[in-house]
Amino acid sequence: MKPELSPGIRLMLLSTLLFAGMNACVKHLHHLPALEIIFFRSIFSIVASYVALRRLGVAPFGNNHRLLVSRGTTGALALICYFLALHNLPLATAVTLQYLAPIFTAVMGIWLLREAVRAWQWVFFVLSFGGVLLVQQGAPEATVSAAASAGAAWAYVGIGALGALLSGLSYNAIRRLRGREHPLVIVFYFPLISLPLAAVGCLFQWQTPQGADWLWLLACGALTQGAQVAMTEAYQIERLSRVAPLNYLGIFYALGLGYVFFGETFGPMAYAGIVLVLLGVGLNAWYTSRVDARAAVLAPAEEVVA
């Protein structure tokens, strides 16, 4: 009998696919300022979340306001950091920095949520991240912005790492809201906070979208909304250390989309990295499933003894 993927894992796989589609849309919109893209996708997400919550009869602003604002704030700031790094560093560097987020998520979960990360899982995390580094080393080189080439590169590296750290905090806040708020309420707070932040930035840099730009912005908003909902539900129903590493699989979607739509090709080192990422993620999923199954068998026996 083949083991079935848990609902949380299926949702996270869907989330990474949708986020990859969003990244492709952002790549098509590279001529627009980063905060402007965040502004439009936030508008879409606010409207979509509010309408859905009203139809479900759920209060949009929820009850756990402190945690919800924390999730929205850290998520919005993480997104801004990621876009700034993406616009000012080589793509390989920016994406690699963002892939620190799953590790930060699991590590901070030890203190914030008292969720244990077992010794072997650390090995699998390192294996997966090492694979990401190889994939990025074998990826086509990206250009560096004028700001970065002038000596500010390390500042943007710090901003990218800060974005990954903030993402870890945001994902932990989602986990803490498990059972307390509807997933759409949690999603609603993300654009609720990112919209005014992006709007302020747009006051200083604005370029009116033209023609097909509007379609790409609409697609970006729709994909982001679907990805956020799927990711939020995944983090609420599964342990962080089990689903967070699945974010690494997004690199495969990026490789495929880059090849098909942007003609990007990769060297042998990138494909060796793919193997390492798959190995790390696969071993982590297998190991946690085995440990959980063993715990489920032992629990009833312990109750009988007691």
C-alpha positions in Angstrom: 0.0 0.0 0.0 1.5 3.3 -1.1 1.7 6.1 1.5 -0.6 9.0 0.8 0.5 12.6 0.9 -1.1 14.4 3.9 -3.4 17.4 3.1 -0.8 19.8 4.5 1.9 18.6 2.1 -0.5 18.7 -0.8 -1.4 22.3 0.0 2.2 23.3 0.3 3.0 21.7 -3.0 0.2 23.7 -4.6 1.4 26.9 -2.9 4.9 26.6 -4.3 3.5 26.0 -7.8 1.3 29.1 -7.6 4.1 31.2 -6.1 6.3 30.1 -9.0 3.6 31.4 -11.4 3.5 34.7 -9.5 7.3 35.0 -9.9 7.0 34.5 -13.6 4.4 37.3 -13.7 6.7 39.6 -11.8 9.6 38.8 -14.2 7.3 39.9 -17.1 6.6 43.1 -15.2 10.3 43.9 -14.5 9.9 47.4 -16.0 7.5 48.4 -13.3 8.7 49.5 -9.8 8.6 46.6 -7.2 6.4 48.5 -4.8 3.9 49.3 -7.6 3.5 45.5 -8.3 3.0 44.9 -4.5 0.4 47.7 -4.5 -1.8 46.3 -7.3 -1.6 42.7 -6.0 -2.5 43.9 -2.5 -5.6 45.5 -3.9 -6.6 42.3 -5.6 -6.0 40.2 -2.5 -8.0 42.6 -0.2 -11.0 42.6 -2.5 -10.9 38.8 -3.1 -10.4 38.0 0.7 -13.1 40.4 1.8 -15.7 39.1 -0.7 -14.9 35.5 0.2 -15.1 36.1 4.0 -18.5 37.9 3.6 -19.9 35.1 1.6 -18.7 32.6 4.3 -20.2 34.8 7.0 -16.8 35.2 8.7 -15.8 38.6 10.4 -12.9 39.9 8.2 -11.0 41.5 11.0 -11.0 38.4 13.3 -10.4 38.3 17.1 -6.7 37.8 17.7 -5.7 41.2 16.4 -2.1 41.3 17.9 -1.1 38.0 16.2 -2.9 38.9 13.0 -1.2 42.3 12.8 2.1 40.6 13.6 1.6 38.1 10.7 0.5 40.9 8.3 3.4 43.2 9.2 6.2 40.6 9.1 4.8 39.2 5.8 4.5 42.6 4.2 8.0 43.7 5.3 9.4 40.3 4.1 7.8 40.8 0.7 9.3 44.3 0.3 12.7 43.1 1.4 12.5 40.2 -1.2 11.5 42.5 -4.0 14.3 45.0 -3.1 16.9 42.3 -3.2 15.4 40.9 -6.4 15.7 44.3 -8.1 19.2 45.1 -6.9 21.1 41.8 -6.8 21.6 39.0 -9.3 18.5 36.8 -9.4 20.6 33.8 -8.2 21.7 35.6 -5.0 18.2 37.0 -4.2 16.5 33.7 -4.6 19.1 31.8 -2.5 18.7 34.3 0.3 14.9 33.8 0.3 15.5 30.0 0.6 16.9 30.7 4.1 13.2 31.2 5.2 12.3 27.5 5.7 15.3 27.1 8.0 14.5 30.2 9.9 10.9 29.0 10.2 11.8 25.7 11.7 14.5 27.1 14.0 12.3 29.8 15.4 9.5 27.3 15.8 11.6 25.7 18.5 11.4 28.7 20.7 8.1 30.3 19.6 6.0 27.1 19.3 8.0 24.5 21.2 8.1 22.3 18.1 11.1 20.0 18.2 13.4 19.7 15.2 15.1 16.3 15.3 18.8 15.8 14.7 18.3 14.1 11.3 16.1 16.9 10.1 18.9 19.3 10.5 20.9 17.1 8.2 18.1 17.2 5.6 17.8 21.0 5.9 21.5 21.4 5.2 21.3 18.9 2.3 18.4 20.8 0.7 19.9 24.2 1.1 23.2 23.0 -0.3 21.3 21.8 -3.3 19.8 25.2 -3.7 23.3 26.8 -3.7 24.4 24.4 -6.4 21.3 25.2 -8.5 22.0 28.9 -8.2 25.7 28.4 -9.0 24.7 26.6 -12.2 22.0 29.2 -13.1 22.6 31.9 -15.8 24.2 35.0 -14.4 22.0 38.0 -13.8 23.0 41.6 -14.1 23.7 43.7 -11.0 21.9 47.0 -10.6 23.8 50.3 -10.7 23.2 50.7 -7.0 24.7 47.3 -6.2 27.7 47.7 -8.5 28.4 51.0 -6.8 29.2 49.3 -3.5 25.8 48.7 -2.0 25.6 45.0 -2.8 26.3 43.8 0.8 23.5 46.1 2.0 21.0 44.4 -0.3 22.3 41.0 0.8 21.5 42.0 4.3 18.0 43.1 3.2 17.5 39.8 1.5 18.5 37.8 4.6 16.3 40.1 6.7 13.4 39.3 4.4 13.9 35.5 4.9 14.1 36.1 8.7 10.8 38.0 8.6 9.2 35.3 6.6 10.1 32.8 9.3 8.4 35.0 11.9 5.4 35.4 9.7 5.0 31.6 9.2 5.3 31.0 12.9 2.6 33.6 13.5 0.4 31.6 11.1 1.0 28.4 13.0 0.2 30.1 16.3 -3.2 31.2 14.8 -4.1 27.6 14.2 -7.7 27.0 15.2 -8.1 30.6 16.3 -8.8 32.3 13.0 -10.1 31.3 9.6 -7.3 31.0 7.0 -8.8 33.7 4.9 -8.8 36.2 7.8 -5.0 35.5 8.2 -4.5 36.1 4.4 -6.7 39.3 4.6 -4.3 40.9 7.0 -1.3 40.5 4.7 -2.5 43.0 2.0 -4.3 45.1 4.6 -0.8 46.1 5.9 1.2 45.8 2.7 -1.2 48.0 0.7 -0.5 51.3 2.6 3.2 50.5 2.8 3.4 50.0 -0.9 1.2 53.1 -1.5 3.7 55.3 0.3 6.5 54.0 -1.9 4.5 54.6 -5.0 4.3 58.3 -4.2 8.0 58.5 -4.9 8.1 56.2 -7.9 5.2 55.5 -10.2 4.9 54.2 -13.8 1.4 53.7 -15.2 0.9 50.1 -16.5 0.3 49.9 -20.2 -1.7 47.4 -22.3 -1.0 43.8 -21.3 0.6 44.9 -18.0 -2.9 45.0 -16.5 -3.4 41.3 -17.4 -0.1 40.3 -15.9 -0.9 42.3 -12.7 -4.3 40.6 -12.5 -2.7 37.2 -12.9 -0.1 38.1 -10.3 -2.8 39.0 -7.8 -4.8 35.8 -8.5 -1.8 33.5 -8.2 -0.7 35.3 -5.0 -4.1 34.9 -3.4 -4.3 31.2 -4.2 -0.8 30.6 -3.0 -1.3 32.5 0.2 -4.5 30.6 1.1 -2.9 27.2 0.3 0.3 28.1 2.3 -1.7 29.4 5.3 -3.8 26.2 5.5 -0.7 24.1 5.2 1.1 25.8 8.0 -2.0 25.5 10.2 -2.5 21.8 9.8 1.1 20.5 9.7 4.2 20.8 11.8 6.5 23.6 10.5 9.6 21.3 10.2 7.6 19.0 8.0 6.1 21.4 5.4 8.5 24.4 5.5 11.3 22.5 3.6 8.8 21.9 0.7 9.4 25.5 -0.2 12.7 24.3 -1.8 10.7 22.5 -4.5 9.8 26.0 -5.8 13.3 26.0 -7.5 12.1 23.2 -9.9 9.1 25.2 -10.9 11.3 28.2 -11.5 13.7 26.1 -13.6 10.9 24.8 -15.8 9.2 28.2 -16.2 12.5 29.9 -16.9 13.4 27.4 -19.6 10.0 27.4 -21.3 9.1 31.1 -21.2 12.4 32.9 -20.8 14.9 30.6 -22.6 17.1 30.1 -19.5 19.4 27.2 -19.6 21.5 25.7 -16.8 24.8 23.9 -16.3 25.5 20.4 -14.8 26.0 21.9 -11.4 22.4 23.0 -11.3 21.1 19.5 -12.1 23.3 18.1 -9.3 21.7 20.6 -7.0 18.3 19.4 -8.1 19.1 15.9 -7.0 20.3 17.2 -3.6 17.2 19.2 -3.0 14.9 16.3 -3.9 16.9 14.0 -1.7 16.7 16.4 1.3 13.0 17.1 1.0 12.2 13.5 0.3 14.1 12.2 3.2 12.6 14.8 5.5 9.1 13.9 4.4 9.8 10.1 4.8 11.5 10.6 8.2 8.8 12.7 9.7 6.0 10.4 8.4 7.8 7.4 9.9 8.3 9.2 13.3 4.7 10.4 13.4 3.4 6.9 12.5 5.5 5.4 15.3 4.2 7.9 17.8 0.7 7.2 16.8 1.2 3.4 17.4 3.0 3.9 20.8 0.4 6.5 22.1 -2.5 4.0 22.6 -0.1 1.4 24.1 1.1 4.0 26.7 -2.4 4.9 27.5 -3.2 1.2 28.2 -0.2 0.8 30.4 -1.1 3.9 32.3 
